[in-house]
Amino acid sequence: MNDEKWYYLLEEIDRKFGIEERTTQEIPERRTTIETAIFTGASGRMKLERTTRAVILERQVKFSKRIGGETTEKYVYSDTEKTHRVVLYKWDEERGEWVEIDFRKLGT
């Protein structure tokens, strides 16, 4: 989901239900941004979360075959390409935690 569609979706949710809380969390060492919107919809309290990450172009692994040798990993990230993942959660009162909703099950 590109930025334009994400912000349009947030506007629609805000217009229909009202957004209670909206946060953005940056994780610089992983080049990741997590955007969260919490709202009360028709099914109860919901949380929509979008994770944006830089695409990993290459994974470099350095290791030694000696006993006790250490292994290191280095990732090469793209400066221009990004990947997005959107997840919808519903608040479960019994468990007291957010439960992920599978989008594929919503259409059936």
N, C-alpha and C positions, 0 to 999 in steps of 0.2 A: 504494500500500500504506500503510494508516494505521499509526499508532504501535503499536496493540495487536497487529496482525498481524505487524509487523516484530519486536517483542520475542518473540512466540510462536515465530516462525520461528527466531530466534537461540537460544531455549531448546531447541528440537528439535534443532538442529544441535549444540549443546553436549552434549546428552544422548546423541546417537547417535555423534558423532565427536570431540567435544572441540574447543573453540576455542583455537587457539594464540596468536592476537594479536587484540586488538580496540582500534580507535582511533576518535576523533572529531575532526574538523577543522572549525573555524569560519572562515568568510570573511565578516566583517561588512560590508564595502563592497558585496558582492553579495547579502547576506542569505541565505547558503547554508551548510548544514551537510552534511558528508560523513562518514558512518559506515561503517566497514570492519570486516569479520570475516574472518580467515584461518583455514582449517581443512584437514585432510587427510581427504578423503572417499573414496568407492569408486573415483572416477576419478583420484585423485591429489590434489595440492595445489590448493586452490580459494580464491578470494577473492570474497566477496559484498559489494557496495558499494551503499549507499543514499544518494542525493543529495536533500536537501530544500531547496526554494527557495520564496521568497515569490512569489506570482503577480504578474506585471507587469500593472498596470491601464492604464497609458498610457505612451507613448513620445513625448517632446517633442524635436523637432529644431529647432535654431536655426541659420540659415545666412545668408550674404550672397552676393549675385550678383556682387560685385566680385571682380576678380582678386586672388588671395592672401587672400581672406576666409576666416575659419576657421569650422568647423562644430562645434557642440556637441550632445551628446545627454544628455537627462535622463530617468530612468525613475521612474515613480510606482509604488511597490509596495503591495500589500495588507498590512494588519496582521493580518488574520485568516485569509485563504486561503493554502494552501500546495500545492505540487505535489511529488510524490515520483517518483523514478526508481530502479529497482533493476536492477543489472547483475551478472552472474555471470562471473567470469574463471577460467581454468585456467592454471596455470604451465606454460610450454613450456620444457623443459630445453634443447632445441637452440638456441632463440633467446635464452634467458635473460631472458624477459619474460612479462608477463601477457597472455593472449589472450582476448578477449571471446567468450563462448558465446552463440549466438542461441537464445533460449528457444523460438522457433517450430520450430526443427529438433529439439528434444528430444522432442517428441510423436510424431514420425514414425519 
